[in-house]
Amino acid sequence: MTRGIPLGMQGARAHAGALPREADAVIIGGGIIGICAAYYLAKLGLKPLVLEKGRVAAEQSGRNWGWIRKTGRDYAELPIVIEAQARWEELAAECDDFGLRRAGVTFLPKSAAQLAKYEAWQREFGAAAGTVMLSRAEVAALLPDAQDPWGGAMHTPSDMVAEPFEAVPAIARAAVRAGAMIREGCAVRGLLRASGAVSGVATEAGEVKTKLVLVAAGAWSALFLRREGVSLPQLSVRSNVLATAPMPSFFDGAAGEDAMSFRRRKDGGYTMASLGVNHLWVGPDALRHLPHYRQLIMGGDFGMSYRPPAPKDWPDGLLTKRRWRLDEETPFERMRVLDPAPSDKALERMLDKFAARFPKVGRPKVARRWAGMIDTMPDVVPVVDHAPIEGLSICTGMCGHGFGIGPAFGRIMADMMTGRDVGHDLTRFALARFDSYAKLELGPDV
């Protein structure tokens, strides 16, 4: 059995070369959002530059489950992920095969109360999403090998899946073909400014002139922005994942219930995760932002458990620097890839549950285990907005939704940064909602 994902510092840089002296736009972060923003900026005829401290997709964009779902989305995200699914198909036609297919996503309830929440979401948004409710008999037909504890399910047959290890690197190559530049192993230390506006970035390899910067740095976004005087109450929680060895197919789509999810991969195995089991290591930022998170702690269903203190060099580590000069080493250089060890206990519990639920299938053979840090926000929806610094934009805090919705948010950021119509109402994602401790509207508790 292997630990970790096949993307990271152990591999040679796929995107190297001299740092350009200037760029039309600089994107901080080589995950799905940053790479797609670069792709769409290049399609507009600009010369964007992605700066990634480690490797493209080596953090959460390569560690997620590979779901591209409309099912259960927040009302403000739903039209954007509908766009995203169309853009995924466009990208698949231009890129190397990364396993994109319409496999369907199914939400399996842990209780009658949760099933009622699914029914409420489906009544309001099912027509737009193509989501239907399944009866007990229909669930049994969909999952014939299961010991059926479910009274029904929420199912979207048009939802999609893809292989994260392959998809983001493939889109990165397409972005380069379109005219974007990508530099791996090059951390951005801070912004350069002239008359209060962005004039460039300072990196570990030198300065780059630009008037447009996008922060799409996932779990590291809040730390970078804090140095620039922008407060973002973003935290990160660990999610545990494994890949099975190839095995006979018992279900061809993606499905999840309490503490367990599974998705058929193109190599014949399954990606499985301890759904809803999220671990937050408490550090200074978690304590500082506690008032923003009070609703989620008291009444949300994000499934967090708490573990002090945050490990050394993590974004919210006790000794992680919050301030630094532009000529000194930064936290981004001290930890090129945030690579948490998975919780074997949580994954073993998940495998036990799976074996009990699917006795005919049995306990899968594990080929690989890993974990990732999901960048989350107090209301479980992202920040997609201009920052209060001219020329600076933010797209982060995807709360585990980023892979599926990434191509659409990449297109949105390309248009936002260049003053074009973004085509969607982004009011829900405004940074200013955290200017006070007013009551927040939490994302859907489904």
N, C-alpha and C positions, 0 to 999 in steps of 0.2 A: 504493500500500500504506500502511496506517495502522499506527502503533505504539501499544500500550497498549490497555486495555479501555474500553468505553463507560460506565464508572462511575468517578467520581473527583472531584477538586476542581474540574475544569473545569465540572461541572454545578452548578446551583443546589441548595440544600438542599431535599430533599423533606420533611424532618422538622425543623421549626424551631419557634420560639415561646419563651415565657418559661420559665426553669428553675423547676420546682416546689420548694417549700420542703421537702417530704418525700415519701417514696414507701414503699410496702410492701416493695419490694426494688429494688436498683440493680444493673444488669448492665453491666459494663465490656466493651464490644466489640460492634459491630454486624455480626458475621458470622453464619454459619448457626447456630452454637450459641447465641449470645446472643439472636438474634432468635427462634429457636424456644423458648428458655427463657421469654422474655417472653410469647410466644403462649400457652404452656401455663400460666404463672402467671396470666395474665389469664383463661383459661378456668376457673381455680380461684376466680375472684372477687377476686383481688388487683389492685392498681394498681402494676405494675412500671414501672421507668424504665430504658430503654437509653441509655447515654451512649457516643457514638461520636466519637472525635477527628477523624475525617475524614468519610467517607460510608459508608452501609450497603453492605456487600459489596464495597467498593472494593479490599480486599486479597485474601487467598487464596480467600475464599468466592466471589468473582467471577472468579477466575483459573484455577480447576481445570478438569478435562476434562469434567465433567458425568456421570461414571459413578456409579451407585448399585448397588454390587455386593456380593454374598455371596461370590463367587468368591475363593478364596485368603485369606480373612479369618483373623485370629487366632481361636483357639477361644473366647476370652472375648468377642470382638466379634461373633461370628456370631449369637447369639440377639438381640443388640441391633440389628444391621442387618436381621434378619428383621422385627423390630418396626418399624424405620425405613421399610422398604418399604411396609408397610401404612399408616403415617402419611403418607408421601408421597402416597399415593392419596387419603387423606382431605383433605390440604391442597390437592391439585389440584382437588378438587371445590368447594373454598371460594374459591380464588384465580383470578386471571386466568390464562389459558393460559400455561404455561411449558415446554411441550414434553415433559411426562412421558409415557413409554411403556415397555413391557416389550420391549426390543429385543434383549436377550441380551448377555452379555460372554464373550469368548473369550480364553484365555491361550495364546499360541503359543510353543513352546519353542525356545530357541536351541541346545539340545544334547540328546543322549539322557539325560544326567544330570539336566537340568532337567525333562524329560518324566517321569522316574522320580519326581521330587519332586512333580510335579502328580498323578501316579497315587497316591502315598502320601497326599496331602491328600484326594483324592477318595474313597479307600477309607474314611478316617476320618470325613469330614464331608460327603461328597457327598449322602447321604440327606437330611440336614437342610437342605442348601442347594439341593437340586434340581440338583446339578452332575453332569455325565456326562463320560466320556472319549470323544473322537472318534478314529476310526481315520484313517490317512492318506487313504483314499478319502473319508471323510466330511468331512475338512477341505477337500479339493479341491472337493467339491460345495458347501461353504459359501462358499468363496472361489474361484470358478471362473476368475477372471482372474489369479490369482497363479501365479508360478513357484514351485512347491511344494517348499520345503526341509524341511517339517515331517513328522515321523513320526507325528504325532497332535496333540491339543490338549485342553485342559480347557475345558469349555463349560457355561455356566449360562443356559438360554434364558429363565428368569424374571427375570433381572437387568434393571435399569432404567437409563434415561438421562433427563436433563433439561437445560435451558439455564441455567447458573449466572448469567449476566447478568440473567436475568429472574426466576428462582425466588426468590432471597432478598429482593429488593425487593417481590415480590408477597406473600411471607409476612409481611414487615414491615407492609405495608398491612393484611393480615388481623389481625395482632396489635393494631394501633391500633384497628381496628373492634371487637376483643374487649375493649378497655379499657386496653391498654398505652400508655405514652408513650415516644417516641423523640426524642432530640435529637442531631442531627448537628453536627459542628464544635464539640464540647464535650468537651475532654479531662478525665479524672479525674486529679488530681495526687496524691491519697493518701487514706488512710482517716482518719476521725475515730474516736476510741475513748473509752469511758467504763468505768472499772473493768476494763480490758483487753479488753472486747468492742467490736465494731463499733457505733458510734452514728451514723455517717453517712459521707459522702465530701466531700472538698474538690475542687471543679472550678475551671477557669479562669473560670467565670462565677458562682461562689459556692458555698455549701454546701448539701447536701441531707441531711436527716435520714433515717436508715433503720437497721434492725437486721439486714438481710440484704443481703449483697453477693456477687455472682458475678463472678469474673475469667474471662472468656472472650475474651481479647485476642489470641489467636493468637501471632504472632511477638513481641509486646510483653509477653506475660504474665510472663515471668521477670524482666524489668527492673522492672516494677511491683512484683512480689512481693518482690524483693530489698530494695527500700526499706522494705518492711514487715517485714523480718526473716525472710522465708520463702525458703528456698533451693530452686530448681527447676532441674535441669540440662538446660534446654531450649536448643536451638540452632535455626538456620534455614538451609535450603539452597534454592538457586535451581533451579526447574524451568522449562523453556522450552516455549512453546506457540505454535501458529499456527492461524488459521482460513483455510480455503480459500474462494475464491469458489464460488458454486453450480456444481455439476458433475453429470454423469450418475452415478447410483448404481451402485457396484460392490459395496457391502456395506451392509446396513441397520442393523447393530448397532454394537458397540464391541469392539475387539480390540487386543491389544498383543503385541509381541515385543521382543527386545533392541534398545534405542535407537530404537524407533518404536512409536507407537500411533495409532489413528484411530477416530473416532466420528462417525456420520452425525448432522447437525443438522437441526432442523426447517425451516431456510431453504434446504435443499438443498446446503449445503456440508458440509465435514468439519472437525472439530477434531482437530488432530494434535499430537503431543508427542514430545520426545526421551526416551522412557521409560528410566528408570534412569540418566540423565545428570544428576547433581545436583552443584551447586557450593557448597562451604562457604567463606565468607570468614572467615579465622581472626582472632579478636579476643581480648580478655582473658577473656571468658566461656568461649570454646572451650578455652583453655589451662587455665583453672580447673577445668573439668569433664572434662578429658581422662581421668582415672581411671575415670569412669563409662562412657566411650565406648570403653574399650579392647577390649571384646569385639566391638563393631560394627566397629571399625577392623580388627581382626585377622581376623574370621571372618564378618562380616555381608555382606549383598548389597544394601545400600541404594544402592550406586553413587556414592559421594561422591568428588569430587576437591577439592583444597584450593587456596585463593587468598588470600594475605595482601596487605595488611591489609583488615579490614572497612571499607567506605566511610564517609565522614563522615555522622554522624547516624543510621546504622543502629543497630538494637538492640544489636549487639555492636561498634560502632565504637570505635576506640581512645580518642577524646575524648568519647564519649557519657557524659553524667553518670550515675552510679549513685546519687547522693544529691542531694536538692534540698529546699528549703523549700516549704511549701504556698503561699507567696505569690510564688513566682518561676516563670518559664517552665520547662517540663519538656521532656524529649526528645519527648514525645507531641505537643507543640505545634510543635516544630521540624520534625517530619516527620509531616504529617497522613496521608499515604498512602505506604506502602512500595512503591515502583514501580521495581523493578530493570529495567535494560535486558536484553532477551533476548540469548542467545548466538547470533548469526547463524551462526557456524561450526557449532554443534551442530544447528541447524535445517536448514542446508544439507545436512549429512551425512544427516540424517533424510530429507530430500526426495530425495536421491540414492539412498538405500536403497529408498525407496518406489518410485521410478521403475524401479529394477532389478527389484524384486519384482513390480511390476504393470506390465509393459511395454505391455500393451494399454490401460491407463488413462493412463499417461504421468505427467509431472511436473505436479502441480496448480498452478494459479494462486493465489498467496497474496494474501489480502485484508487480513489483520491479523496482527501478531506481538506477543507480550507475554511476560512472565515473572512468576513469583510466588515468594514465599518460603514454603516448607513448614516449619511448626513441628514439629520432630522431637524425639524422646526417645531415650535410649540403648538401649532395648529395642524401639523401634518400635511402642509402644502408648501411649495417652494417659494423662494424670493426670485422674482424675474422683473427687473426694474433698472432704471438709471440710478446710480449712486449720487449723493449730494456733492459730487466733484465733477466738474465739467469734463466729459470725455470718458468717464468710467461707468461701466455697466456691470450688473451682477446677475448670474443665473446659477443658483445653487440651492442646497437644502431640499433635494429631491425626495427625501423620505422613503427611499426604496422604490420610487416610481421612475427613476431617471432613464434606465435603459430603454424601456418601451416607448417613452414619450420623447426621447432624445432628439431624433431627427427633426421633429416639428419645433421644439424649442431652439434647436440650432438654426433653423430657418428664421424663426422669430427674432433671435438675437442678431442675425445678419441684417435684417430689415430695421430693427430698433437702433442699432449702432449707426446705421447710415441714413437715418431720418425717414425711412419709408413706413408705409402703413403695415402694421404687424398682423392685421386681419383677425385679431381676437381681442376680447375684453380681458385685460390683465389686471383689473382692479384688485381681484382677490389675492394677487401675488405681490402687492406693493410693499416695499421696505417700510414705509411709514406706519404700517399697522402695529409696529413694535415701538413707536415713539412714546407710548405710554403703557401702563399696565391694565388698560381697559380689557373687558371681556372679549375673548376671541371666538370666532366661529370655527369649531373643530371640524376636520375632515371627516368623511363618512365612517361611522363605527360599524363596518360590515366585515 
